[in-house]
Amino acid sequence: MDAGGAEVGLQPGQHAESGSVRRERTKFRIGLCLMVVFLAVCVFQNELYAFIESGSSSSAKFNKPYFIVCWNHIWMCGVFPFVLPYLAFFADYTEEGSGALLANDPRPSPGLGRITWYLRCHGLTWRKVLWTGTWTGAMFLGFNYLWFIGLPMKGMIPSEASATANSAFAFVYLFSIPLLKERVDAIKGVAVALCMAGVIALAIGASGGKHFGISAGILVEAACAVGQALYFVAFRKWGIREGALPASIAILIAGFDGLAHLLFFWPWFVVLDVTKWSVFELPDAHTLGMLTLGASTASIGNVCLMAGLALLPGALIVSLASLVTTPLQFIADLFLHSTKAKAVDGYTIVGGVLVMISFGVVIWRDHMLLRAIKK
């Protein structure tokens, strides 16, 4: 540093670039923390709904996937009391190069007008946010509905369902190349291949070391995997514009996802009931209480997932983060489904290690690519 206080050897703009690097690293760390919360919620969800649908509780068996999924997503409206006051009082827009925009459209006083201004600064309106929440909610409902249909099918246990449905990461990697314009990366490709091997090993281990057969439940969960992958990539590309929109917008969209389920998707119960596809019935008080507990935690997990897609550098890492639930789910099965899940064997150990290694490799690779781009 010279006598005048200027740092010697720094090029013009280097301070801003360093600040940008720090912001991206902070976003990366926060995104990873949100994924930890998400996978913890997933394990809890899997066991809770398997418990309800198996009829092993004191309540009657309640296997109504559409009711469960809608109930889960409606509770995402619960983010409004948190995100709306935040945007109304603290929302700001300081993106570089936005001086002319801010001069012509200065920040209003706290209130609903500031939220409208904040959306406008990002090229959004309330109608656009509602539309985004509706189509993302429809995709979210679709693959979640398939998940709950496959879970209670004959011969399925949560670890098998989790292994099959969470193979979505492979489809995310494939879809990201043409849709998100992500380059083919050899290290990520190897990690995906290793992770797939780990998923297969975990599935075999879940069956007690026997062969992993194809069943109707497995096929339904495979369709869930494809739908989940499409959701991840579509939300990343069009929902948050490949990460250009902040996490606060992603959380606001999550709230409108819940609102769309309440306004647009919940009435479809009438069609399902008339066609006898799923006869409408309300659960008893005990089951409804458990479903409400699950829905409240699911809303936390779903919001973490959507915010993670905005904070992390790509959809693949989010998909792999959710996959970590597979070895954790098997551990839970050992304690809660001892008559189905066998003792830990070589397949389970190898599969769990491969999944964890693959997740770590992708985190490291994304971190290194992020640093290289920002230099």
C-alpha positions in Angstrom: 0.0 0.0 0.0 1.5 3.4 -1.0 1.5 6.6 1.1 -1.8 7.7 -0.2 -3.5 4.5 0.9 -3.9 2.9 -2.6 -3.0 -0.8 -2.9 0.0 -1.3 -5.2 -0.2 -3.7 -8.1 -4.0 -3.9 -8.3 -5.6 -3.5 -11.7 -8.8 -1.4 -12.3 -11.9 -3.3 -11.2 -10.0 -5.8 -9.1 -11.7 -4.8 -5.9 -15.1 -5.3 -7.5 -14.1 -8.6 -8.9 -12.8 -9.8 -5.5 -16.1 -8.7 -3.9 -18.0 -10.7 -6.6 -15.9 -13.8 -5.8 -16.7 -13.4 -2.1 -20.4 -13.1 -2.9 -20.4 -16.2 -5.1 -18.5 -18.2 -2.4 -21.0 -17.1 0.2 -23.9 -18.1 -2.0 -22.2 -21.5 -2.6 -21.8 -22.1 1.2 -25.3 -21.0 2.0 -26.6 -23.3 -0.8 -24.8 -26.3 0.6 -26.2 -25.6 4.1 -29.7 -25.5 2.6 -29.1 -28.8 0.9 -28.2 -30.4 4.3 -31.5 -29.2 5.7 -33.3 -30.5 2.6 -31.9 -34.0 2.8 -32.6 -34.2 6.6 -36.2 -33.3 5.8 -36.3 -35.9 3.0 -35.4 -38.8 5.3 -38.0 -37.7 7.8 -40.6 -37.4 5.1 -39.9 -40.9 3.6 -40.3 -42.6 7.0 -43.3 -40.6 8.1 -45.3 -41.3 4.9 -44.3 -45.0 4.7 -45.5 -45.2 8.3 -48.8 -43.6 7.5 -49.5 -45.5 4.2 -48.5 -48.9 5.7 -51.3 -48.6 8.2 -49.0 -49.5 11.0 -50.2 -46.6 13.1 -53.3 -46.7 15.2 -55.2 -44.9 12.5 -56.6 -46.6 9.4 -54.5 -46.9 6.3 -54.5 -43.6 4.4 -53.1 -43.9 0.9 -54.2 -40.8 -1.0 -51.2 -39.5 -2.9 -52.9 -36.5 -4.4 -54.2 -35.3 -1.1 -50.8 -35.7 0.5 -48.9 -33.9 -2.2 -51.4 -31.0 -2.3 -51.4 -30.7 1.4 -47.6 -30.6 1.4 -47.4 -27.8 -1.2 -50.3 -25.7 0.2 -48.2 -25.3 3.3 -45.5 -23.6 1.2 -47.8 -20.5 1.4 -46.3 -20.3 4.9 -43.2 -18.5 3.5 -45.3 -15.4 2.7 -45.3 -14.0 6.3 -41.5 -14.1 6.2 -40.5 -13.3 2.6 -43.1 -10.5 2.0 -42.0 -8.4 5.0 -38.4 -8.9 4.1 -39.0 -7.7 0.6 -41.2 -4.9 1.7 -38.7 -3.4 4.2 -35.3 -4.5 3.2 -35.4 -5.2 -0.6 -32.8 -3.4 -2.5 -31.4 -3.6 -6.0 -27.7 -2.8 -6.5 -26.7 -4.7 -9.5 -23.8 -3.2 -11.4 -24.8 -1.1 -14.4 -28.2 -0.4 -13.1 -27.6 3.3 -12.4 -29.9 4.5 -15.1 -32.7 2.1 -14.1 -32.5 3.3 -10.4 -32.4 6.9 -11.4 -35.6 6.6 -13.5 -37.3 4.3 -11.0 -36.0 5.2 -7.5 -36.6 2.9 -4.6 -40.0 3.6 -2.9 -40.7 3.7 0.8 -41.2 0.3 2.6 -44.4 -1.4 1.8 -46.1 -3.3 -1.1 -44.8 -0.7 -3.5 -41.2 -1.6 -2.7 -41.9 -5.3 -3.5 -43.4 -4.3 -6.9 -40.4 -2.1 -7.5 -38.0 -4.9 -6.6 -39.8 -7.3 -9.0 -39.7 -4.6 -11.7 -36.0 -4.2 -11.3 -35.6 -7.9 -12.1 -37.9 -7.7 -15.1 -40.8 -9.3 -13.2 -44.4 -8.5 -12.3 -46.8 -10.1 -9.8 -48.5 -11.9 -12.7 -45.2 -13.3 -13.9 -44.3 -14.6 -10.5 -47.7 -16.2 -10.1 -47.4 -17.9 -13.5 -43.9 -19.2 -12.6 -45.2 -20.5 -9.3 -48.1 -22.2 -11.2 -46.1 -24.1 -13.8 -43.3 -25.0 -11.5 -45.9 -26.1 -9.0 -47.5 -28.3 -11.6 -44.2 -30.0 -12.4 -43.4 -30.4 -8.7 -46.8 -31.9 -8.1 -46.3 -34.3 -11.0 -43.1 -36.0 -9.9 -44.1 -35.9 -6.2 -47.4 -37.6 -7.0 -45.5 -40.4 -8.8 -43.2 -40.7 -5.8 -46.1 -41.3 -3.4 -47.8 -43.7 -5.8 -44.7 -45.9 -6.1 -43.8 -45.9 -2.4 -46.5 -48.2 -1.0 -46.5 -50.6 -4.0 -45.9 -54.3 -3.2 -42.3 -55.1 -2.3 -41.2 -51.5 -2.0 -39.4 -50.1 1.0 -38.3 -46.5 1.4 -34.6 -47.2 0.6 -35.5 -48.8 -2.8 -37.9 -46.0 -3.6 -35.3 -43.4 -2.6 -32.6 -45.1 -4.7 -34.7 -45.2 -7.9 -36.3 -41.8 -7.6 -33.0 -40.1 -6.7 -31.3 -41.4 -9.8 -32.7 -38.2 -11.3 -29.1 -36.8 -11.1 -28.2 -38.7 -14.2 -31.0 -37.1 -16.2 -30.2 -33.7 -14.7 -26.7 -34.0 -16.0 -27.9 -35.0 -19.5 -30.6 -32.3 -19.7 -28.3 -29.6 -18.4 -26.0 -29.9 -21.4 -28.5 -28.8 -24.1 -30.9 -26.7 -21.9 -28.5 -25.0 -19.5 -25.6 -25.0 -22.0 -23.3 -26.6 -19.5 -20.2 -28.0 -21.1 -19.4 -31.7 -21.0 -17.1 -32.1 -18.1 -15.1 -35.4 -17.8 -14.7 -35.1 -14.0 -18.4 -34.6 -13.5 -19.2 -37.4 -16.0 -17.0 -39.8 -14.0 -18.7 -38.7 -10.8 -22.2 -39.3 -12.2 -21.1 -42.8 -13.4 -19.7 -43.6 -10.0 -22.8 -42.3 -8.3 -25.0 -44.4 -10.5 -23.0 -47.5 -9.6 -23.4 -46.5 -6.0 -27.2 -46.2 -6.4 -27.4 -49.7 -7.9 -25.2 -51.1 -5.1 -27.4 -49.5 -2.5 -30.6 -50.9 -4.1 -29.1 -54.4 -4.2 -28.0 -54.0 -0.6 -31.5 -52.9 0.4 -32.8 -56.3 -0.9 -30.3 -58.2 1.3 -27.7 -58.7 -1.4 -30.1 -60.3 -3.8 -30.6 -59.2 -7.4 -32.4 -55.9 -7.9 -35.6 -56.8 -9.8 -37.8 -54.6 -12.0 -41.3 -54.0 -10.6 -44.2 -51.7 -11.2 -43.1 -49.6 -8.2 -39.6 -49.3 -9.6 -40.9 -48.1 -13.0 -43.1 -45.5 -11.3 -40.2 -44.2 -9.3 -38.1 -44.1 -12.5 -40.7 -41.9 -14.1 -40.5 -39.8 -11.0 -36.8 -39.4 -11.5 -37.2 -38.1 -15.1 -39.9 -35.7 -13.9 -37.7 -34.5 -11.0 -34.8 -33.9 -13.4 -37.0 -31.9 -15.8 -38.2 -29.8 -12.9 -34.7 -29.0 -11.6 -33.4 -28.0 -15.1 -36.6 -26.1 -16.0 -36.7 -24.1 -12.8 -33.0 -23.3 -13.1 -33.3 -22.2 -16.7 -36.7 -20.4 -16.8 -37.8 -20.0 -13.2 -34.7 -18.2 -11.9 -33.1 -17.5 -15.3 -30.0 -19.7 -14.8 -29.3 -18.2 -11.4 -29.6 -14.6 -12.4 -32.5 -14.0 -10.0 -31.8 -13.9 -6.2 -32.8 -16.5 -3.7 -35.4 -14.1 -2.3 -37.3 -14.4 -5.6 -37.0 -18.2 -5.6 -38.5 -18.2 -2.1 -41.3 -15.9 -3.3 -42.0 -18.3 -6.2 -42.2 -21.1 -3.7 -44.9 -19.3 -1.9 -46.8 -18.8 -5.1 -46.3 -22.5 -5.8 -48.3 -23.2 -2.6 -50.9 -20.6 -3.6 -51.3 -22.3 -7.0 -52.0 -25.6 -5.3 -54.7 -24.0 -3.2 -56.4 -22.1 -6.0 -55.8 -24.3 -9.1 -54.8 -27.8 -8.2 -56.8 -28.6 -5.1 -60.2 -28.4 -7.0 -59.0 -31.3 -9.1 -60.1 -33.5 -6.3 -63.6 -33.2 -7.8 -62.5 -34.8 -11.1 -60.5 -37.5 -9.3 -63.5 -38.4 -7.2 -66.1 -38.4 -10.0 -63.9 -40.6 -12.2 -63.1 -42.9 -9.2 -59.4 -42.5 -9.8 -59.0 -41.4 -6.2 -62.2 -41.2 -4.1 -61.9 -38.2 -1.8 -61.9 -38.8 1.9 -60.5 -36.9 4.8 -58.0 -38.6 7.1 -58.9 -39.1 10.8 -57.6 -36.6 13.3 -54.5 -38.5 14.2 -53.4 -39.1 10.6 -54.2 -35.5 9.7 -52.0 -34.4 12.5 -49.1 -36.5 11.2 -49.7 -35.3 7.7 -49.7 -31.7 8.9 -46.4 -32.3 10.7 -45.0 -33.8 7.5 -46.4 -31.0 5.4 -44.8 -28.3 7.5 -41.4 -29.9 7.4 -41.8 -30.7 3.7 -42.4 -27.0 3.0 -39.1 -26.2 4.7 -37.4 -28.8 2.5 -39.0 -27.6 -0.7 -38.1 -24.0 0.0 -34.5 -25.0 0.7 -34.4 -26.9 -2.6 -35.7 -23.9 -4.6 -33.4 -21.5 -2.9 -30.5 -23.9 -3.4 -31.2 -23.9 -7.2 -30.8 -20.1 -7.1 -27.7 -20.1 -5.0 -25.7 -23.0 -6.3 -23.9 -22.9 -9.7 -26.0 -25.6 -11.3 -28.9 -28.1 -11.0 -26.6 -31.2 -10.8 -25.2 -30.4 -7.4 -28.8 -29.9 -6.0 -29.9 -33.3 -7.4 -26.9 -35.0 -6.0 -27.4 -33.4 -2.6 -30.9 -34.9 -2.4 -29.3 -38.3 -3.3 -27.4 -38.3 -0.1 -30.7 -39.3 1.5 -30.2 -42.8 0.0 -27.5 -44.1 2.4 -29.1 -42.1 5.3 -32.5 -43.7 4.4 -31.0 -47.2 4.5 -29.7 -46.5 8.0 -33.1 -45.4 9.0 -34.6 -48.6 7.5 -32.3 -50.7 9.6 -33.9 -49.3 12.7 -37.5 -48.8 11.5 -38.0 -51.6 9.0 -35.8 -54.4 10.4 -38.1 -57.1 8.9 -37.4 -55.8 5.4 -34.0 -54.1 5.4 -31.2 -56.6 6.1 -28.0 -56.1 7.9 -25.4 -53.8 6.3 -23.5 -55.7 3.7 -20.7 -55.0 1.2 -23.1 -53.6 -1.4 -24.5 -51.1 1.0 -21.1 -50.0 2.2 -19.7 -49.6 -1.3 -22.8 -47.9 -2.6 -22.9 -45.4 0.3 -19.2 -44.6 -0.2 -19.6 -44.1 -3.9 -22.5 -41.7 -3.4 -20.7 -39.7 -0.9 -17.5 -39.5 -2.9 -19.4 -38.5 -6.1 -21.2 -35.7 -4.2 -17.9 -34.5 -2.8 -16.2 -34.6 -6.2 -19.0 -32.5 -7.8 -18.9 -30.0 -5.0 -15.1 -29.7 -5.5 -15.4 -29.4 -9.2 -18.1 -26.8 -9.1 -16.1 -24.8 -6.6 -13.0 -25.0 -8.8 -15.0 -24.0 -12.0 -16.5 -21.1 -10.1 -13.1 -19.8 -9.0 -11.8 -20.2 -12.6 -14.7 -18.2 -14.1 -14.4 -15.4 -11.6 -10.7 -14.9 -12.0 
